[in-house]
Structures are given as C-alpha cells and as structure tokens.
Amino acid sequence: MKQLQLVALIAMAICVGCEATNQTAGMGNQEQKRLAQLQRQQQDLAQYDESEQNLWNSQVDILNRGTNPAIKY
C-alpha cells in the first residue's frame, strides 16, 4: 500500500510540475499586446488599396518638404 501511495505522489508531483511550466512558458502580456497591435495595423492597411496609400504618402511628402526651401525635392 505504501508503494502505491508513493507512486501516486510522484505521478502527481510530475503532473503539477508540468502544469506549472506550461503556464509560465506561455505568451507574456507584452507579447500579446504587440501581436494585437500588429493585427490592428494589418486590418487598417487592408482597408486601403495601393493607390490610396500612394496618394496619402505623396501628400505627406508634399507637406513635409514642400514648405521648406532648404530641402531639395
């Protein structure tokens, strides 16, 4: 009987140890936030086609460089 209890105790300790390492090996909070942000960016970019992105980028370039005579085009 004592041997059976000892085997059960060792098996239980192994199972509890495996559970603890699985929980800590999971994704951290920062990693979850980073992945969520990447997904949001991908969804935002999916709304616009390439021509709209090019138009937006050209307008930003004009605003950034168009009013400063020291910057050449």
N, C-alpha and C positions, 0 to 999 in steps of 0.2 A: 504494500500500500504506500509506503514511504517513497519507493522508487517512482511510482506513478505520479504522486504529488510533485516530486522533484522534476520529472519530465514535463508535467503540465506547467509548472512555474517557469522553467527555462523557455518553453514554447511561448508562453505569454510574454515573457520579457523580450524575446526576439520580435514578436509582433508589435509590441508597444514601441520598441526601438525603431523598427521600420516605419511606423506611422509618424514618429517624430521627425525623422529625416526627410520624409516625403513632404511634410508641411513646410519645413524650412527651405527645401530645395525649390519651392515654387517661385512664381514670379513676384517680385517685390512691388511695392506701391509706386515707386518712381518709374519702374519699367511699364507698369500698367498705364500710368498717365502718359508716358511717351508714346506708347502704341496707340492710345486713344487719340492723341493729338495728330499722329500720322494718318490715322483713319479719317479724321475730320478734314485734314488738308486734302487728302485724296478725293473725298466726296465733294469738297468745294471746287477742286480743279476739274472734276468730271462734269460740272455744270457748264463749263465754258469750252468752246471748241478752240482750235488753234488760232483761227483768225481773230477771235475776240482777245485772246491772250497777247497776240502780236500787236493789236491796236492799243491795248492797255499799256504794254511795255513801251511802245513808241511815244505815247502821251507822257508817260513818266519821264522818259529820256528828254523830251522837249522841255518839260517843267524843270528838270534838274539842270540842264545845260543851256537852255535857250535864253535865259535872262542874265547869264554871266558871260561878259565879253572876254574874260580871261581864259575860258575853256574853249578850245577849238573843237569843231564838230568832227 
